[in-house]
Amino acid sequence: MNYINLRKYYSETLGQSSLSVIHLENGVRTEFLNTRIPVEDRPVYLRLYVQGRQSWFEWSYDGEKYEKIGCIFDTTRFSDEYCKYGEFTGTMAGITCADRVKHAHYADFDFLEYVQEQGE
Protein backbone atom coordinates (compact mmCIF):
# COMPACT_ATOMS: atom_id res chain seq x y z
CA MET A 1 0.00 0.00 0.00
CA ASN A 2 1.29 3.44 -0.89
CA TYR A 3 -0.12 6.69 0.48
CA ILE A 4 0.62 10.13 1.84
CA ASN A 5 -1.27 11.59 4.77
CA LEU A 6 -1.33 15.08 6.28
CA ARG A 7 -2.57 14.86 9.84
CA LYS A 8 -3.45 17.16 12.71
CA TYR A 9 -2.78 15.45 16.02
CA TYR A 10 -1.65 16.07 19.59
CA SER A 11 2.14 15.73 19.77
CA GLU A 12 3.35 14.41 23.12
CA THR A 13 6.86 15.54 22.21
CA LEU A 14 5.85 19.13 21.49
CA GLY A 15 3.07 19.20 24.08
CA GLN A 16 0.55 20.71 21.66
CA SER A 17 -1.42 20.19 18.47
CA SER A 18 0.75 19.69 15.40
CA LEU A 19 0.63 18.92 11.70
CA SER A 20 2.83 16.26 10.15
CA VAL A 21 3.10 14.23 6.97
CA ILE A 22 3.18 10.44 6.92
CA HIS A 23 4.25 8.47 3.85
CA LEU A 24 3.76 4.73 3.37
CA GLU A 25 5.60 3.21 0.43
CA ASN A 26 5.46 -0.54 -0.17
CA GLY A 27 5.13 -1.28 3.54
CA VAL A 28 7.73 1.23 4.78
CA ARG A 29 6.22 4.02 6.93
CA THR A 30 8.00 7.37 7.23
CA GLU A 31 6.83 10.28 9.35
CA PHE A 32 8.57 13.51 8.40
CA LEU A 33 9.08 14.90 11.92
CA ASN A 34 11.66 17.39 10.64
CA THR A 35 8.84 19.21 8.83
CA ARG A 36 6.29 18.89 11.66
CA ILE A 37 4.57 22.18 12.48
CA PRO A 38 3.14 23.10 15.91
CA VAL A 39 -0.30 24.69 15.47
CA GLU A 40 -2.88 26.35 17.66
CA ASP A 41 -5.73 24.17 18.83
CA ARG A 42 -8.25 25.66 16.41
CA PRO A 43 -9.61 24.80 12.95
CA VAL A 44 -7.15 24.56 10.08
CA TYR A 45 -7.50 24.18 6.32
CA LEU A 46 -5.59 21.28 4.79
CA ARG A 47 -4.90 21.05 1.07
CA LEU A 48 -3.39 18.49 -1.28
CA TYR A 49 -1.96 19.86 -4.50
CA VAL A 50 -1.38 17.55 -7.48
CA GLN A 51 0.47 19.03 -10.41
CA GLY A 52 1.51 16.64 -13.15
CA ARG A 53 3.63 13.95 -11.49
CA GLN A 54 4.14 15.89 -8.27
CA SER A 55 2.00 16.27 -5.16
CA TRP A 56 2.42 18.14 -1.89
CA PHE A 57 0.45 19.35 1.11
CA GLU A 58 -0.33 22.87 2.28
CA TRP A 59 -2.11 24.23 5.35
CA SER A 60 -3.73 27.48 6.49
CA TYR A 61 -5.64 29.02 9.39
CA ASP A 62 -7.80 31.27 7.20
CA GLY A 63 -8.15 29.37 3.91
CA GLU A 64 -6.45 32.23 2.06
CA LYS A 65 -2.74 32.21 2.90
CA TYR A 66 -1.36 28.65 2.66
CA GLU A 67 2.04 27.32 3.71
CA LYS A 68 3.63 24.19 2.27
CA ILE A 69 4.36 21.34 4.69
CA GLY A 70 6.53 18.32 3.99
CA CYS A 71 8.22 17.44 0.75
CA ILE A 72 7.13 16.97 -2.85
CA PHE A 73 6.02 13.42 -3.69
CA ASP A 74 6.22 11.58 -7.02
CA THR A 75 2.61 10.71 -7.92
CA THR A 76 3.71 7.86 -10.21
CA ARG A 77 4.44 5.86 -7.06
CA PHE A 78 0.70 5.65 -6.39
CA SER A 79 0.13 3.51 -9.50
CA ASP A 80 -0.54 -0.20 -10.13
CA GLU A 81 2.93 -0.65 -11.57
CA TYR A 82 4.73 0.70 -8.51
CA CYS A 83 2.85 -1.19 -5.77
CA LYS A 84 4.98 -4.12 -4.70
CA TYR A 85 2.29 -6.25 -3.03
CA GLY A 86 -0.61 -5.92 -5.49
CA GLU A 87 -3.07 -4.15 -3.18
CA PHE A 88 -3.58 -1.05 -5.34
CA THR A 89 -7.24 -0.12 -5.84
CA GLY A 90 -6.94 3.29 -7.46
CA THR A 91 -5.69 6.71 -6.45
CA MET A 92 -8.00 8.30 -3.87
CA ALA A 93 -8.29 11.47 -1.83
CA GLY A 94 -10.25 11.69 1.40
CA ILE A 95 -10.58 12.80 5.00
CA THR A 96 -10.12 10.49 7.97
CA CYS A 97 -10.27 10.65 11.75
CA ALA A 98 -8.39 8.20 13.97
CA ASP A 99 -8.17 8.02 17.76
CA ARG A 100 -6.06 4.94 18.29
CA VAL A 101 -5.42 5.46 21.99
CA LYS A 102 -8.60 6.39 23.87
CA HIS A 103 -11.16 5.85 21.11
CA ALA A 104 -13.01 8.82 22.57
CA HIS A 105 -12.09 11.78 20.36
CA TYR A 106 -13.68 12.97 17.16
CA ALA A 107 -13.03 15.43 14.35
CA ASP A 108 -15.42 17.86 12.70
CA PHE A 109 -14.92 18.47 8.99
CA ASP A 110 -16.75 21.39 7.39
CA PHE A 111 -16.14 20.40 3.78
CA LEU A 112 -14.12 18.47 1.24
CA GLU A 113 -13.67 20.20 -2.08
CA TYR A 114 -12.17 18.81 -5.29
CA VAL A 115 -11.08 21.42 -7.81
CA GLN A 116 -9.63 20.49 -11.18
CA GLU A 117 -7.60 23.23 -12.82
CA GLN A 118 -8.29 23.89 -16.48
CA GLY A 119 -5.94 21.93 -18.70
CA GLU A 120 -5.23 19.28 -16.07
A tleap script that builds the chain and sets N, CA, C and O, in Angstrom:
source leaprc.protein.ff14SB
mol = sequence {
  NMET ASN TYR ILE ASN LEU ARG LYS TYR TYR
  SER GLU THR LEU GLY GLN SER SER LEU SER
  VAL ILE HIE LEU GLU ASN GLY VAL ARG THR
  GLU PHE LEU ASN THR ARG ILE PRO VAL GLU
  ASP ARG PRO VAL TYR LEU ARG LEU TYR VAL
  GLN GLY ARG GLN SER TRP PHE GLU TRP SER
  TYR ASP GLY GLU LYS TYR GLU LYS ILE GLY
  CYS ILE PHE ASP THR THR ARG PHE SER ASP
  GLU TYR CYS LYS TYR GLY GLU PHE THR GLY
  THR MET ALA GLY ILE THR CYS ALA ASP ARG
  VAL LYS HIE ALA HIE TYR ALA ASP PHE ASP
  PHE LEU GLU TYR VAL GLN GLU GLN GLY CGLU
}
set mol.1.N position { 0.848 -1.174 0.000 }
set mol.1.CA position { 0.000 0.000 0.000 }
set mol.1.C position { 0.890 1.233 0.000 }
set mol.1.O position { 1.891 1.288 0.715 }
set mol.2.N position { 0.527 2.200 -0.791 }
set mol.2.CA position { 1.288 3.440 -0.886 }
set mol.2.C position { 0.350 4.623 -0.670 }
set mol.2.O position { -0.673 4.741 -1.344 }
set mol.3.N position { 0.700 5.496 0.272 }
set mol.3.CA position { -0.124 6.686 0.480 }
set mol.3.C position { 0.684 7.796 1.132 }
set mol.3.O position { 1.770 7.572 1.668 }
set mol.4.N position { 0.124 8.999 1.071 }
set mol.4.CA position { 0.621 10.130 1.835 }
set mol.4.C position { -0.547 10.657 2.659 }
set mol.4.O position { -1.699 10.596 2.231 }
set mol.5.N position { -0.239 11.172 3.839 }
set mol.5.CA position { -1.275 11.590 4.772 }
set mol.5.C position { -0.796 12.834 5.521 }
set mol.5.O position { 0.266 12.820 6.143 }
set mol.6.N position { -1.577 13.896 5.459 }
set mol.6.CA position { -1.328 15.080 6.276 }
set mol.6.C position { -2.266 14.990 7.463 }
set mol.6.O position { -3.480 14.878 7.289 }
set mol.7.N position { -1.720 15.037 8.660 }
set mol.7.CA position { -2.570 14.859 9.839 }
set mol.7.C position { -2.387 15.985 10.848 }
set mol.7.O position { -1.307 16.559 10.989 }
set mol.8.N position { -3.488 16.281 11.548 }
set mol.8.CA position { -3.448 17.157 12.714 }
set mol.8.C position { -3.632 16.241 13.906 }
set mol.8.O position { -4.563 15.436 13.940 }
set mol.9.N position { -2.755 16.360 14.877 }
set mol.9.CA position { -2.777 15.454 16.024 }
set mol.9.C position { -2.161 16.156 17.230 }
set mol.9.O position { -1.579 17.233 17.101 }
set mol.10.N position { -2.294 15.543 18.397 }
set mol.10.CA position { -1.647 16.070 19.589 }
set mol.10.C position { -0.275 15.426 19.708 }
set mol.10.O position { -0.172 14.206 19.839 }
set mol.11.N position { 0.773 16.227 19.664 }
set mol.11.CA position { 2.142 15.730 19.774 }
set mol.11.C position { 2.569 15.716 21.232 }
set mol.11.O position { 2.652 16.764 21.873 }
set mol.12.N position { 2.839 14.533 21.749 }
set mol.12.CA position { 3.346 14.410 23.123 }
set mol.12.C position { 4.710 15.088 23.241 }
set mol.12.O position { 5.014 15.716 24.255 }
set mol.13.N position { 5.521 14.954 22.203 }
set mol.13.CA position { 6.862 15.536 22.213 }
set mol.13.C position { 6.817 17.052 22.299 }
set mol.13.O position { 7.554 17.653 23.081 }
set mol.14.N position { 5.959 17.672 21.505 }
set mol.14.CA position { 5.855 19.131 21.492 }
set mol.14.C position { 4.897 19.664 22.549 }
set mol.14.O position { 4.938 20.846 22.889 }
set mol.15.N position { 4.035 18.792 23.070 }
set mol.15.CA position { 3.071 19.202 24.083 }
set mol.15.C position { 1.958 20.077 23.544 }
set mol.15.O position { 1.397 20.890 24.280 }
set mol.16.N position { 1.627 19.922 22.262 }
set mol.16.CA position { 0.553 20.713 21.661 }
set mol.16.C position { 0.116 20.092 20.340 }
set mol.16.O position { 0.725 19.141 19.850 }
set mol.17.N position { -0.948 20.649 19.778 }
set mol.17.CA position { -1.417 20.188 18.472 }
set mol.17.C position { -0.353 20.469 17.421 }
set mol.17.O position { 0.371 21.462 17.494 }
set mol.18.N position { -0.273 19.573 16.440 }
set mol.18.CA position { 0.745 19.688 15.398 }
set mol.18.C position { 0.210 19.142 14.090 }
set mol.18.O position { -0.786 18.418 14.060 }
set mol.19.N position { 0.884 19.500 13.013 }
set mol.19.CA position { 0.632 18.924 11.697 }
set mol.19.C position { 1.879 18.163 11.284 }
set mol.19.O position { 2.998 18.631 11.497 }
set mol.20.N position { 1.689 16.994 10.697 }
set mol.20.CA position { 2.828 16.259 10.149 }
set mol.20.C position { 2.372 15.420 8.969 }
set mol.20.O position { 1.188 15.130 8.801 }
set mol.21.N position { 3.348 15.039 8.159 }
set mol.21.CA position { 3.098 14.234 6.970 }
set mol.21.C position { 3.624 12.828 7.206 }
set mol.21.O position { 4.741 12.635 7.686 }
set mol.22.N position { 2.796 11.852 6.860 }
set mol.22.CA position { 3.181 10.439 6.920 }
set mol.22.C position { 3.152 9.894 5.500 }
set mol.22.O position { 2.251 10.205 4.721 }
set mol.23.N position { 4.146 9.079 5.175 }
set mol.23.CA position { 4.251 8.465 3.849 }
set mol.23.C position { 4.436 6.964 4.035 }
set mol.23.O position { 5.323 6.525 4.768 }
set mol.24.N position { 3.599 6.188 3.372 }
set mol.24.CA position { 3.756 4.733 3.370 }
set mol.24.C position { 4.057 4.318 1.941 }
set mol.24.O position { 3.286 4.600 1.024 }
set mol.25.N position { 5.189 3.644 1.761 }
set mol.25.CA position { 5.603 3.206 0.432 }
set mol.25.C position { 6.019 1.744 0.494 }
set mol.25.O position { 7.045 1.396 1.080 }
set mol.26.N position { 5.200 0.895 -0.123 }
set mol.26.CA position { 5.460 -0.545 -0.169 }
set mol.26.C position { 5.803 -1.113 1.208 }
set mol.26.O position { 6.765 -1.864 1.366 }
set mol.27.N position { 4.995 -0.738 2.200 }
set mol.27.CA position { 5.132 -1.280 3.544 }
set mol.27.C position { 6.079 -0.532 4.459 }
set mol.27.O position { 6.164 -0.866 5.641 }
set mol.28.N position { 6.795 0.467 3.964 }
set mol.28.CA position { 7.730 1.235 4.780 }
set mol.28.C position { 7.090 2.576 5.131 }
set mol.28.O position { 6.797 3.386 4.251 }
set mol.29.N position { 6.874 2.802 6.449 }
set mol.29.CA position { 6.215 4.020 6.931 }
set mol.29.C position { 7.265 5.040 7.351 }
set mol.29.O position { 8.191 4.722 8.097 }
set mol.30.N position { 7.110 6.273 6.863 }
set mol.30.CA position { 8.000 7.370 7.232 }
set mol.30.C position { 7.151 8.538 7.699 }
set mol.30.O position { 6.232 8.967 7.001 }
set mol.31.N position { 7.463 9.053 8.889 }
set mol.31.CA position { 6.827 10.284 9.352 }
set mol.31.C position { 7.888 11.372 9.311 }
set mol.31.O position { 8.955 11.231 9.908 }
set mol.32.N position { 7.597 12.441 8.614 }
set mol.32.CA position { 8.567 13.508 8.403 }
set mol.32.C position { 8.529 14.485 9.583 }
set mol.32.O position { 7.980 15.581 9.471 }
set mol.33.N position { 9.115 14.078 10.712 }
set mol.33.CA position { 9.083 14.898 11.920 }
set mol.33.C position { 9.892 16.177 11.763 }
set mol.33.O position { 9.643 17.157 12.464 }
set mol.34.N position { 10.860 16.179 10.849 }
set mol.34.CA position { 11.660 17.387 10.644 }
set mol.34.C position { 10.855 18.507 9.984 }
set mol.34.O position { 11.280 19.662 9.994 }
set mol.35.N position { 9.699 18.172 9.412 }
set mol.35.CA position { 8.839 19.206 8.827 }
set mol.35.C position { 7.544 19.391 9.628 }
set mol.35.O position { 6.632 20.095 9.193 }
set mol.36.N position { 7.475 18.756 10.797 }
set mol.36.CA position { 6.294 18.888 11.661 }
set mol.36.C position { 6.129 20.350 12.070 }
set mol.36.O position { 7.107 21.057 12.309 }
set mol.37.N position { 4.867 20.788 12.145 }
set mol.37.CA position { 4.571 22.181 12.483 }
set mol.37.C position { 3.644 22.223 13.693 }
set mol.37.O position { 2.555 21.652 13.648 }
set mol.38.N position { 4.058 22.895 14.786 }
set mol.38.CA position { 3.142 23.102 15.905 }
set mol.38.C position { 2.058 24.091 15.484 }
set mol.38.O position { 2.357 25.106 14.855 }
set mol.39.N position { 0.802 23.802 15.825 }
set mol.39.CA position { -0.304 24.688 15.465 }
set mol.39.C position { -1.172 24.954 16.684 }
set mol.39.O position { -1.162 24.203 17.659 }
set mol.40.N position { -1.919 26.040 16.600 }
set mol.40.CA position { -2.875 26.354 17.655 }
set mol.40.C position { -4.002 25.328 17.617 }
set mol.40.O position { -4.286 24.736 16.575 }
set mol.41.N position { -4.631 25.132 18.752 }
set mol.41.CA position { -5.731 24.169 18.825 }
set mol.41.C position { -7.021 24.844 18.357 }
set mol.41.O position { -7.911 25.156 19.149 }
set mol.42.N position { -7.088 25.055 17.049 }
set mol.42.CA position { -8.254 25.660 16.407 }
set mol.42.C position { -8.356 25.093 14.997 }
set mol.42.O position { -7.442 24.402 14.547 }
set mol.43.N position { -9.445 25.371 14.294 }
set mol.43.CA position { -9.606 24.801 12.951 }
set mol.43.C position { -8.486 25.216 11.999 }
set mol.43.O position { -7.970 26.332 12.063 }
set mol.44.N position { -8.130 24.294 11.123 }
set mol.44.CA position { -7.148 24.556 10.078 }
set mol.44.C position { -7.698 24.059 8.743 }
set mol.44.O position { -8.550 23.172 8.695 }
set mol.45.N position { -7.201 24.641 7.680 }
set mol.45.CA position { -7.496 24.181 6.321 }
set mol.45.C position { -6.319 23.326 5.875 }
set mol.45.O position { -5.163 23.713 6.047 }
set mol.46.N position { -6.610 22.177 5.309 }
set mol.46.CA position { -5.585 21.282 4.792 }
set mol.46.C position { -5.823 21.114 3.302 }
set mol.46.O position { -6.966 20.990 2.861 }
set mol.47.N position { -4.747 21.109 2.525 }
set mol.47.CA position { -4.902 21.055 1.074 }
set mol.47.C position { -3.847 20.124 0.478 }
set mol.47.O position { -2.683 20.131 0.879 }
set mol.48.N position { -4.287 19.330 -0.484 }
set mol.48.CA position { -3.391 18.493 -1.284 }
set mol.48.C position { -3.340 19.083 -2.680 }
set mol.48.O position { -4.375 19.280 -3.316 }
set mol.49.N position { -2.158 19.361 -3.147 }
set mol.49.CA position { -1.957 19.857 -4.503 }
set mol.49.C position { -1.370 18.737 -5.340 }
set mol.49.O position { -0.417 18.081 -4.919 }
set mol.50.N position { -1.930 18.512 -6.521 }
set mol.50.CA position { -1.380 17.553 -7.476 }
set mol.50.C position { -1.142 18.313 -8.765 }
set mol.50.O position { -2.062 18.892 -9.343 }
set mol.51.N position { 0.100 18.303 -9.202 }
set mol.51.CA position { 0.468 19.028 -10.410 }
set mol.51.C position { 1.357 18.117 -11.253 }
set mol.51.O position { 2.531 17.909 -10.949 }
set mol.52.N position { 0.765 17.577 -12.322 }
set mol.52.CA position { 1.513 16.636 -13.155 }
set mol.52.C position { 1.877 15.400 -12.353 }
set mol.52.O position { 0.997 14.702 -11.850 }
set mol.53.N position { 3.148 15.130 -12.234 }
set mol.53.CA position { 3.628 13.954 -11.492 }
set mol.53.C position { 4.096 14.300 -10.082 }
set mol.53.O position { 4.780 13.504 -9.439 }
set mol.54.N position { 3.733 15.473 -9.607 }
set mol.54.CA position { 4.143 15.886 -8.274 }
set mol.54.C position { 2.925 16.191 -7.408 }
set mol.54.O position { 1.900 16.665 -7.898 }
set mol.55.N position { 3.058 15.911 -6.115 }
set mol.55.CA position { 2.003 16.268 -5.164 }
set mol.55.C position { 2.649 16.732 -3.866 }
set mol.55.O position { 3.743 16.295 -3.507 }
set mol.56.N position { 1.946 17.632 -3.164 }
set mol.56.CA position { 2.424 18.143 -1.893 }
set mol.56.C position { 1.238 18.659 -1.096 }
set mol.56.O position { 0.147 18.870 -1.626 }
set mol.57.N position { 1.484 18.859 0.203 }
set mol.57.CA position { 0.453 19.352 1.110 }
set mol.57.C position { 0.716 20.804 1.475 }
set mol.57.O position { 1.854 21.272 1.487 }
set mol.58.N position { -0.384 21.507 1.773 }
set mol.58.CA position { -0.326 22.870 2.282 }
set mol.58.C position { -1.347 23.009 3.402 }
set mol.58.O position { -2.286 22.217 3.485 }
set mol.59.N position { -1.173 24.003 4.261 }
set mol.59.CA position { -2.114 24.234 5.352 }
set mol.59.C position { -2.287 25.738 5.577 }
set mol.59.O position { -1.460 26.552 5.166 }
set mol.60.N position { -3.403 26.076 6.252 }
set mol.60.CA position { -3.725 27.479 6.489 }
set mol.60.C position { -4.677 27.592 7.678 }
set mol.60.O position { -5.438 26.666 7.962 }
set mol.61.N position { -4.632 28.728 8.369 }
set mol.61.CA position { -5.641 29.020 9.390 }
set mol.61.C position { -6.877 29.674 8.780 }
set mol.61.O position { -7.991 29.457 9.256 }
set mol.62.N position { -6.686 30.472 7.730 }
set mol.62.CA position { -7.796 31.266 7.205 }
set mol.62.C position { -8.331 30.815 5.845 }
set mol.62.O position { -9.321 31.367 5.364 }
set mol.63.N position { -7.699 29.827 5.222 }
set mol.63.CA position { -8.152 29.369 3.915 }
set mol.63.C position { -7.739 30.280 2.775 }
set mol.63.O position { -8.160 30.081 1.636 }
set mol.64.N position { -6.920 31.279 3.072 }
set mol.64.CA position { -6.451 32.228 2.057 }
set mol.64.C position { -4.937 32.131 1.858 }
set mol.64.O position { -4.454 31.960 0.739 }
set mol.65.N position { -4.205 32.243 2.956 }
set mol.65.CA position { -2.742 32.207 2.898 }
set mol.65.C position { -2.286 30.809 3.340 }
set mol.65.O position { -2.393 30.456 4.514 }
set mol.66.N position { -1.783 30.028 2.393 }
set mol.66.CA position { -1.359 28.654 2.664 }
set mol.66.C position { 0.157 28.557 2.754 }
set mol.66.O position { 0.887 29.292 2.088 }
set mol.67.N position { 0.614 27.629 3.595 }
set mol.67.CA position { 2.036 27.315 3.707 }
set mol.67.C position { 2.239 25.850 3.354 }
set mol.67.O position { 1.439 24.995 3.734 }
set mol.68.N position { 3.301 25.569 2.634 }
set mol.68.CA position { 3.633 24.194 2.272 }
set mol.68.C position { 4.158 23.463 3.501 }
set mol.68.O position { 4.848 24.054 4.332 }
set mol.69.N position { 3.830 22.179 3.618 }
set mol.69.CA position { 4.356 21.341 4.687 }
set mol.69.C position { 4.831 20.029 4.067 }
set mol.69.O position { 4.161 19.452 3.211 }
set mol.70.N position { 5.987 19.577 4.509 }
set mol.70.CA position { 6.527 18.319 3.993 }
set mol.70.C position { 7.249 18.516 2.675 }
set mol.70.O position { 7.595 19.633 2.290 }
set mol.71.N position { 7.465 17.407 1.997 }
set mol.71.CA position { 8.220 17.439 0.745 }
set mol.71.C position { 7.293 17.217 -0.448 }
set mol.71.O position { 6.088 17.022 -0.289 }
set mol.72.N position { 7.869 17.251 -1.627 }
set mol.72.CA position { 7.126 16.970 -2.853 }
set mol.72.C position { 7.224 15.477 -3.130 }
set mol.72.O position { 8.308 14.895 -3.069 }
set mol.73.N position { 6.081 14.860 -3.436 }
set mol.73.CA position { 6.023 13.419 -3.689 }
set mol.73.C position { 5.817 13.147 -5.170 }
set mol.73.O position { 5.178 13.930 -5.872 }
set mol.74.N position { 6.359 12.037 -5.637 }
set mol.74.CA position { 6.216 11.577 -7.017 }
set mol.74.C position { 4.906 10.800 -7.124 }
set mol.74.O position { 4.786 9.711 -6.563 }
set mol.75.N position { 3.925 11.351 -7.838 }
set mol.75.CA position { 2.608 10.706 -7.918 }
set mol.75.C position { 2.627 9.396 -8.691 }
set mol.75.O position { 1.690 8.608 -8.566 }
set mol.76.N position { 3.655 9.136 -9.483 }
set mol.76.CA position { 3.706 7.862 -10.213 }
set mol.76.C position { 3.866 6.681 -9.265 }
set mol.76.O position { 3.612 5.539 -9.650 }
set mol.77.N position { 4.281 6.942 -8.041 }
set mol.77.CA position { 4.443 5.862 -7.056 }
set mol.77.C position { 3.120 5.414 -6.448 }
set mol.77.O position { 3.090 4.498 -5.626 }
set mol.78.N position { 2.028 6.055 -6.848 }
set mol.78.CA position { 0.695 5.645 -6.394 }
set mol.78.C position { -0.034 4.897 -7.499 }
set mol.78.O position { -1.262 4.937 -7.570 }
set mol.79.N position { 0.704 4.222 -8.350 }
set mol.79.CA position { 0.129 3.513 -9.499 }
set mol.79.C position { 0.182 2.001 -9.303 }
set mol.79.O position { 0.881 1.504 -8.420 }
set mol.80.N position { -0.566 1.271 -10.139 }
set mol.80.CA position { -0.536 -0.197 -10.126 }
set mol.80.C position { 0.880 -0.731 -10.297 }
set mol.80.O position { 1.293 -1.661 -9.604 }
set mol.81.N position { 1.609 -0.138 -11.216 }
set mol.81.CA position { 2.928 -0.650 -11.566 }
set mol.81.C position { 3.934 -0.519 -10.429 }
set mol.81.O position { 4.868 -1.316 -10.339 }
set mol.82.N position { 3.760 0.463 -9.570 }
set mol.82.CA position { 4.734 0.701 -8.507 }
set mol.82.C position { 4.452 -0.105 -7.238 }
set mol.82.O position { 5.380 -0.412 -6.490 }
set mol.83.N position { 3.195 -0.451 -6.985 }
set mol.83.CA position { 2.852 -1.194 -5.768 }
set mol.83.C position { 3.488 -2.577 -5.799 }
set mol.83.O position { 3.301 -3.342 -6.745 }
set mol.84.N position { 4.229 -2.877 -4.766 }
set mol.84.CA position { 4.975 -4.123 -4.700 }
set mol.84.C position { 4.096 -5.322 -4.351 }
set mol.84.O position { 4.369 -6.433 -4.805 }
set mol.85.N position { 3.057 -5.120 -3.562 }
set mol.85.CA position { 2.294 -6.247 -3.027 }
set mol.85.C position { 0.933 -6.447 -3.682 }
set mol.85.O position { 0.168 -7.301 -3.236 }
set mol.86.N position { 0.610 -5.691 -4.719 }
set mol.86.CA position { -0.605 -5.924 -5.485 }
set mol.86.C position { -1.896 -5.451 -4.861 }
set mol.86.O position { -2.968 -5.875 -5.294 }
set mol.87.N position { -1.839 -4.578 -3.850 }
set mol.87.CA position { -3.069 -4.154 -3.185 }
set mol.87.C position { -3.639 -2.853 -3.728 }
set mol.87.O position { -4.581 -2.322 -3.139 }
set mol.88.N position { -3.126 -2.330 -4.794 }
set mol.88.CA position { -3.575 -1.049 -5.336 }
set mol.88.C position { -5.026 -1.134 -5.799 }
set mol.88.O position { -5.411 -2.084 -6.480 }
set mol.89.N position { -5.827 -0.142 -5.429 }
set mol.89.CA position { -7.237 -0.125 -5.841 }
set mol.89.C position { -7.617 1.172 -6.536 }
set mol.89.O position { -8.793 1.391 -6.827 }
set mol.90.N position { -6.664 2.018 -6.802 }
set mol.90.CA position { -6.943 3.290 -7.458 }
set mol.90.C position { -6.518 4.450 -6.586 }
set mol.90.O position { -6.565 4.357 -5.360 }
set mol.91.N position { -6.109 5.534 -7.199 }
set mol.91.CA position { -5.694 6.712 -6.453 }
set mol.91.C position { -6.924 7.393 -5.870 }
set mol.91.O position { -7.909 7.620 -6.573 }
set mol.92.N position { -6.863 7.718 -4.578 }
set mol.92.CA position { -8.005 8.298 -3.873 }
set mol.92.C position { -7.565 9.500 -3.052 }
set mol.92.O position { -6.395 9.622 -2.691 }
set mol.93.N position { -8.498 10.373 -2.763 }
set mol.93.CA position { -8.289 11.473 -1.830 }
set mol.93.C position { -9.447 11.437 -0.850 }
set mol.93.O position { -10.579 11.143 -1.235 }
set mol.94.N position { -9.172 11.736 0.421 }
set mol.94.CA position { -10.248 11.693 1.399 }
set mol.94.C position { -9.852 12.324 2.715 }
set mol.94.O position { -8.746 12.840 2.873 }
set mol.95.N position { -10.774 12.272 3.651 }
set mol.95.CA position { -10.582 12.798 4.997 }
set mol.95.C position { -10.814 11.652 5.967 }
set mol.95.O position { -11.760 10.880 5.811 }
set mol.96.N position { -9.950 11.542 6.967 }
set mol.96.CA position { -10.115 10.491 7.970 }
set mol.96.C position { -9.963 11.073 9.372 }
set mol.96.O position { -9.426 12.165 9.558 }
set mol.97.N position { -10.444 10.324 10.341 }
set mol.97.CA position { -10.268 10.651 11.749 }
set mol.97.C position { -9.888 9.368 12.463 }
set mol.97.O position { -10.559 8.349 12.302 }
set mol.98.N position { -8.820 9.400 13.252 }
set mol.98.CA position { -8.388 8.201 13.971 }
set mol.98.C position { -7.987 8.569 15.390 }
set mol.98.O position { -7.162 9.460 15.593 }
set mol.99.N position { -8.556 7.900 16.354 }
set mol.99.CA position { -8.174 8.023 17.761 }
set mol.99.C position { -7.779 6.623 18.199 }
set mol.99.O position { -8.613 5.848 18.669 }
set mol.100.N position { -6.525 6.312 18.044 }
set mol.100.CA position { -6.056 4.944 18.286 }
set mol.100.C position { -5.749 4.657 19.748 }
set mol.100.O position { -5.491 3.509 20.107 }
set mol.101.N position { -5.772 5.678 20.596 }
set mol.101.CA position { -5.422 5.462 21.994 }
set mol.101.C position { -6.663 5.330 22.864 }
set mol.101.O position { -6.905 4.270 23.440 }
set mol.102.N position { -7.442 6.383 22.963 }
set mol.102.CA position { -8.597 6.387 23.867 }
set mol.102.C position { -9.905 6.033 23.178 }
set mol.102.O position { -10.883 5.697 23.844 }
set mol.103.N position { -9.934 6.104 21.871 }
set mol.103.CA position { -11.160 5.845 21.107 }
set mol.103.C position { -12.316 6.712 21.617 }
set mol.103.O position { -13.464 6.268 21.658 }
set mol.104.N position { -12.000 7.946 22.003 }
set mol.104.CA position { -13.015 8.825 22.572 }
set mol.104.C position { -13.068 10.190 21.896 }
set mol.104.O position { -13.961 10.985 22.192 }
set mol.105.N position { -12.139 10.474 21.002 }
set mol.105.CA position { -12.093 11.781 20.361 }
set mol.105.C position { -12.726 11.728 18.979 }
set mol.105.O position { -12.915 10.656 18.405 }
set mol.106.N position { -13.045 12.889 18.466 }
set mol.106.CA position { -13.677 12.971 17.156 }
set mol.106.C position { -13.092 14.174 16.413 }
set mol.106.O position { -12.349 14.974 16.981 }
set mol.107.N position { -13.437 14.278 15.157 }
set mol.107.CA position { -13.031 15.431 14.350 }
set mol.107.C position { -14.244 15.938 13.595 }
set mol.107.O position { -15.056 15.151 13.108 }
set mol.108.N position { -14.365 17.243 13.501 }
set mol.108.CA position { -15.416 17.864 12.696 }
set mol.108.C position { -14.786 18.374 11.407 }
set mol.108.O position { -13.790 19.097 11.435 }
set mol.109.N position { -15.371 17.994 10.288 }
set mol.109.CA position { -14.920 18.474 8.988 }
set mol.109.C position { -16.041 19.306 8.388 }
set mol.109.O position { -17.179 18.844 8.299 }
set mol.110.N position { -15.732 20.520 7.980 }
set mol.110.CA position { -16.750 21.389 7.394 }
set mol.110.C position { -16.992 21.106 5.922 }
set mol.110.O position { -18.112 21.262 5.436 }
set mol.111.N position { -15.948 20.689 5.206 }
set mol.111.CA position { -16.144 20.402 3.784 }
set mol.111.C position { -14.941 19.673 3.215 }
set mol.111.O position { -13.850 19.687 3.785 }
set mol.112.N position { -15.169 19.041 2.086 }
set mol.112.CA position { -14.123 18.468 1.241 }
set mol.112.C position { -14.416 18.968 -0.160 }
set mol.112.O position { -15.513 18.764 -0.681 }
set mol.113.N position { -13.455 19.613 -0.760 }
set mol.113.CA position { -13.667 20.200 -2.079 }
set mol.113.C position { -12.619 19.668 -3.039 }
set mol.113.O position { -11.430 19.633 -2.723 }
set mol.114.N position { -13.071 19.253 -4.217 }
set mol.114.CA position { -12.173 18.809 -5.288 }
set mol.114.C position { -12.251 19.835 -6.405 }
set mol.114.O position { -13.329 20.100 -6.937 }
set mol.115.N position { -11.121 20.407 -6.759 }
set mol.115.CA position { -11.081 21.419 -7.809 }
set mol.115.C position { -10.070 20.974 -8.851 }
set mol.115.O position { -8.899 20.756 -8.541 }
set mol.116.N position { -10.528 20.840 -10.084 }
set mol.116.CA position { -9.627 20.495 -11.179 }
set mol.116.C position { -9.310 21.752 -11.961 }
set mol.116.O position { -10.207 22.431 -12.462 }
set mol.117.N position { -8.033 22.055 -12.060 }
set mol.117.CA position { -7.601 23.230 -12.817 }
set mol.117.C position { -7.837 22.991 -14.299 }
set mol.117.O position { -7.770 21.853 -14.762 }
set mol.118.N position { -8.109 24.035 -15.036 }
set mol.118.CA position { -8.285 23.893 -16.482 }
set mol.118.C position { -6.982 23.409 -17.099 }
set mol.118.O position { -5.899 23.871 -16.741 }
set mol.119.N position { -7.104 22.470 -18.033 }
set mol.119.CA position { -5.935 21.932 -18.702 }
set mol.119.C position { -5.301 20.760 -17.988 }
set mol.119.O position { -4.355 20.170 -18.509 }
set mol.120.N position { -5.784 20.407 -16.827 }
set mol.120.CA position { -5.226 19.281 -16.068 }
set mol.120.C position { -5.893 18.000 -16.477 }
set mol.120.O position { -5.562 16.936 -15.952 }
savepdb mol mol.pdb
quit
